Amino acid sequence: MAFFYPPTGFHFLVRFEGLALKYPGIPDVGFQEVSGISAEIGVEEYAEGGENRFKHRMPNPISYPNLSMKRGMMSGSPAAKWFKNAVENFSFEPQDITVILLNEDHLPLQAWNFFNAWPVKWDIEGLNAMDSGLMIESMEFAYQYFRRIEPSDLSPI
């Protein structure tokens, strides 16, 4: 009998699909943390006249939170250039982002593709002369929707 062990969440990479073609530089793959991989189906309640025992509940459109990422600060990366263009020129060029969970052999276990993402927030953790930690930058992206991708459907890493 084979035992199933859930995968660990610390071995992953991020791909900004097509971003390196527009903004050359060191590929943005290494992140410390990714969060916001979530979807929620809204619920609308409808009260029917004369029916006092319950309200009818109907599904509403799906909502998605922003995709958030953290890493050690990188100067001149394609993602940093993409943010700079958005902030300074108010120019938004949506790109797909893929988050890939890897196994111990560095092979994809699962992936999520975020369609038409664009930058909405960039943040640097405060400077502190009393702390010898790394400079951490946080990025947030809005997107239209995401799709869960099976390993067999992934293009090579």
C-alpha positions, -999 to +999 in steps of 0.1 A: +000+000+000+015+034-011+013+063+013+005+097+001+025+126+016+012+161+009+037+183-010+057+209+008+050+245+000+086+259+000+098+246-033+083+267-061+091+291-089+073+320-106+073+326-143+063+360-158+052+347-193+066+370-220+079+397-197+116+390-204+110+397-241+098+432-233+121+440-204+154+421-206+172+412-174+177+385-148+146+362-149+122+368-120+118+333-107+129+332-071+104+344-046+103+339-008+065+339-006+035+338-029+000+343-015-035+351-029-040+318-048-077+318-039-111+320-055-145+327-039-179+322-053-202+350-040-237+342-027-268+363-033-298+358-010-333+363-023-363+365+000-394+351-015-427+368-004-447+345+019-417+322+026-404+330+061-384+298+068-355+305+045-340+327+018-331+314-016-293+314-021-278+318-056-243+319-068-227+352-079-196+357-100-163+345-087-139+370-070-101+367-068-078+385-043-046+401-056-016+378-061+011+389-036+048+380-038+078+387-016+115+384-023+149+399-016+151+432-035+164+429-071+174+460-091+168+460-128+147+429-129+120+426-157+092+428-130+108+459-115+109+475-150+073+465-156+063+482-123+083+513-132+066+516-165+032+513-149+039+539-122+058+565-142+039+562-175+006+549-162+009+522-189-004+488-182+007+458-202-011+427-189+010+396-187+003+360-176+020+348-144+025+311-137+033+298-102+047+263-102+050+240-072+080+216-076+088+182-060+121+171-045+134+163-080+126+199-092+097+185-114+063+203-115+037+189-092+010+216-098+008+250-113-015+280-114-017+303-144-030+339-137-044+355-168-039+392-178-021+402-146-009+438-141+010+454-112-010+473-086+013+476-056+051+476-049+065+479-014+099+478+003+100+468+040+113+497+061+149+506+063+163+500+098+199+507+109+195+483+138+186+453+117+210+434+095+182+416+075+178+416+037+158+443+019+125+426+011+103+439-017+066+430-020+046+430-052+009+427-058-008+419-091-045+421-100-056+396-127-088+385-144-089+349-133-066+319-127-066+283-140-051+253-122-027+234-145-019+198-142+019+189-146+013+171-179-001+204-194+030+225-185+055+238-210+092+231-201+106+251-172 
